[in-house]
Amino acid sequence: MAKELKIKPLSDRVVIKVVEETESTPGGIILPDSAREKPQKGEVLAVGPGKALDKGGREEMEVKIGDVVLYAKYGGTEIKVGDQEYKILSVRDILAIIEQ
C-alpha cells in the first residue's frame, strides 16, 4: 500500500506530481535519462490558501487539486519521495491548465 504524501503548501504555492512522458522516439528508439528533457507537465496534488492581500483576505487560486498543468522549465523546487518526483511551485510558475 502506497504511503500518502502529506505536504501542505503555504501562500500561493502548489504541490504537483511530475508526469513522465514516453521514453522512446516515434521510431521506437529508447532514450536514456541524459537525452530526455525534464518534464514540464504535472498533476496538482495540493493547493495553498492563496497569497495574503494587503487589505486582508486572500487571492483566489486559479488551479485546483486534480488539474493537469504545464509549468515553467526552471520553476519551483524539486523533491523526491521514494521513486516519485514532486515539485513545489508558486502559482506564477504555472503557465497553463491542460483541459482533458
Number of C-alpha atoms within 10 A of each C-alpha: 3 5 7 6 10 8 12 14 18 16 17 20 22 28 27 25 19 20 16 12 12 10 14 12 9 8 6 8 9 13 12 9 9 7 9 13 9 13 14 18 22 23 20 22 20 22 25 18 17 20 17 13 9 7 6 7 10 14 13 12 16 11 17 15 13 12 17 22 20 17 22 15 14 10 15 20 11 14 13 10 9 8 6 10 14 22 18 22 21 22 21 12 17 21 13 14 18 12 7 5
